[in-house]
Amino acid sequence: MEIRETGIAGLLVIKPKIYKDDRGYFFESFNESDLEKAGHPFHFIQDNQSRSQFGVIRGLHYQLEPKAQTKFVRVLEGSIWDVAVDLRKDSPTYLQWRGIELSEENKLQMLIPKGFAHGFSVLSDAAVVLYKCDEFYAPDFETGFRYDDPEIGIDWKLAPEDRILSARDLAMPALKKAKMNFQYQ
């Protein structure tokens, strides 16, 4: 696998080695040992999967310490614009975001460490997203902030009239009122 830096410490894009022939393809989508050898040791304990239609935006979500989660995100079907925002106080990239298209075609994956908000928008007719977590879901520690907060200014790659959000995501607080307890290490 090829590990690509994003310009934000710890936030990585993973490109698996894909073996193709006339029968189809094969690739190793995750290897804990390879990540550890590359200096990124994580032990994932939970998988989550979602299916969403075109225009859906999910996010921006995260769990507070001590239940913060590292996520390893990939797309099984369709295409998404995957976004991570650095919320680690004292980080040189504090409040900066990065986005990348993840799709069933490009098979890219994003590793989002603890201390980041995460969200995605669906660019295809539908998308199936699978992500691994290194901490269990803990609803008492789950929070987030508005997907369209002007201080962050994320380009979701969707026209405003195409955006579909849950009532919960629309009710998220502005970034200035969001709970955060992450430190840059």
C-alpha positions in Angstrom: 0.0 0.0 0.0 1.1 3.6 -0.7 0.6 6.1 2.2 0.2 9.7 1.1 0.5 12.7 3.4 -2.1 15.4 3.1 -0.3 18.4 4.6 -2.0 17.9 8.0 -0.1 15.7 10.5 -1.6 12.3 10.9 -4.3 12.7 8.2 -3.4 10.2 5.5 -4.6 8.9 2.1 -4.0 5.2 1.6 -3.8 3.8 -2.0 -3.9 0.0 -2.0 -2.0 -2.1 -4.5 -4.6 -3.4 -6.9 -4.2 -6.6 -8.9 -6.3 -6.7 -12.0 -6.8 -9.4 -14.7 -9.6 -10.5 -17.0 -11.5 -12.0 -14.0 -11.7 -8.7 -12.1 -9.5 -7.4 -9.3 -8.1 -8.1 -5.9 -6.6 -5.8 -3.2 -5.8 -5.9 0.4 -8.0 -3.1 1.9 -6.4 -3.0 5.3 -3.3 -4.4 7.0 -2.6 -3.4 10.6 1.0 -4.5 10.4 1.7 -2.4 7.3 0.3 0.7 9.0 2.3 0.0 12.1 5.6 -0.5 10.1 4.9 2.9 8.5 4.6 4.6 11.9 0.9 4.7 12.2 -0.1 2.0 14.7 -3.9 1.6 15.2 -6.0 -1.3 16.4 -9.5 -1.1 14.9 -12.4 -2.6 16.9 -15.6 -1.6 15.1 -16.8 -1.3 11.5 -19.6 1.0 10.4 -21.3 1.1 7.1 -23.8 3.5 5.5 -25.7 3.9 2.3 -26.8 7.3 1.1 -28.3 8.9 -2.0 -26.9 11.7 -4.1 -26.7 15.0 -2.3 -26.6 13.6 1.2 -24.1 15.3 3.5 -23.2 13.5 6.8 -21.2 15.5 9.3 -19.4 17.1 10.8 -19.1 14.6 13.6 -16.6 13.4 16.2 -16.3 11.9 19.7 -14.7 13.7 22.5 -11.8 12.4 24.6 -11.5 9.9 26.2 -13.7 8.2 23.6 -12.3 9.9 20.5 -12.1 7.7 17.4 -9.5 7.2 14.6 -11.4 6.3 11.4 -10.2 4.4 8.3 -12.7 5.3 5.6 -13.4 3.7 2.2 -16.2 3.5 -0.4 -17.6 0.2 -1.6 -20.1 1.6 -4.1 -20.3 5.1 -5.7 -18.3 8.2 -4.9 -18.1 10.6 -2.0 -16.2 13.8 -1.1 -14.6 12.9 2.2 -13.7 15.7 4.6 -11.7 16.0 7.8 -11.2 19.1 9.9 -8.2 19.4 12.4 -9.6 20.2 15.8 -6.4 19.6 17.8 -5.6 22.7 19.8 -2.0 24.0 19.2 -1.8 22.1 15.9 -0.1 24.1 13.2 -3.1 23.2 11.0 -5.8 23.9 13.6 -9.2 24.4 11.9 -7.8 23.5 8.5 -9.6 20.9 6.4 -8.8 18.5 3.6 -11.1 16.8 1.2 -10.6 13.9 -1.2 -12.8 12.0 -3.5 -13.1 8.4 -2.4 -14.8 6.0 -4.9 -15.3 2.4 -5.8 -13.2 3.2 -8.9 -10.2 4.9 -7.3 -10.2 2.7 -4.2 -8.5 5.4 -2.2 -9.0 5.4 1.6 -8.6 8.1 4.2 -7.1 7.6 7.7 -8.5 10.2 10.0 -6.9 10.3 13.4 -8.4 11.3 16.8 -8.9 15.0 17.1 -10.6 15.6 13.7 -14.2 16.2 12.7 -15.3 14.0 9.8 -18.0 14.3 7.2 -18.8 13.4 3.6 -21.1 14.3 0.7 -22.4 11.8 -1.8 -21.4 12.7 -5.4 -22.9 9.6 -7.2 -26.5 8.4 -7.4 -25.8 6.5 -4.2 -22.8 5.5 -2.1 -21.9 2.8 0.3 -19.3 3.9 2.8 -17.4 1.6 5.2 -15.2 2.8 8.0 -13.2 1.2 10.8 -12.9 2.8 14.2 -10.4 2.3 17.0 -12.9 3.1 19.7 -16.5 2.0 20.2 -19.4 4.3 19.5 -20.1 6.3 22.7 -23.2 8.5 22.3 -22.5 10.5 25.4 -19.2 11.7 23.9 -20.6 12.2 20.3 -20.8 15.8 19.0 -20.1 18.0 16.0 -20.6 21.3 14.4 -22.5 22.8 11.4 -21.4 21.4 8.0 -21.6 25.0 6.6 -19.8 26.9 9.3 -18.3 29.9 7.5 -15.1 29.9 9.7 -14.2 26.5 8.1 -15.7 27.1 4.6 -15.8 23.6 3.3 -16.6 23.1 -0.4 -18.9 20.1 -0.4 -18.9 19.8 -4.2 -22.7 20.0 -4.3 -25.0 22.9 -5.3 -26.9 24.2 -2.3 -30.2 23.0 -3.7 -28.9 19.4 -4.0 -27.8 19.2 -0.3 -29.8 16.7 1.9 -29.1 16.8 5.6 -30.6 15.2 8.7 -32.5 17.4 11.2 -29.7 16.4 13.7 -26.9 17.7 11.4 -28.9 20.9 10.7 -29.2 21.5 14.4 -25.5 21.2 15.1 -24.0 24.3 16.8 -21.7 26.7 15.1 -18.0 26.0 15.4 -17.5 28.7 18.1 -20.0 26.9 20.3 -18.9 23.3 19.6 -17.4 21.2 22.4 -13.8 20.3 21.7 -11.1 18.8 24.0 -8.3 17.7 21.7 -4.6 18.5 22.1 -1.9 18.3 19.4 0.8 15.9 20.3 
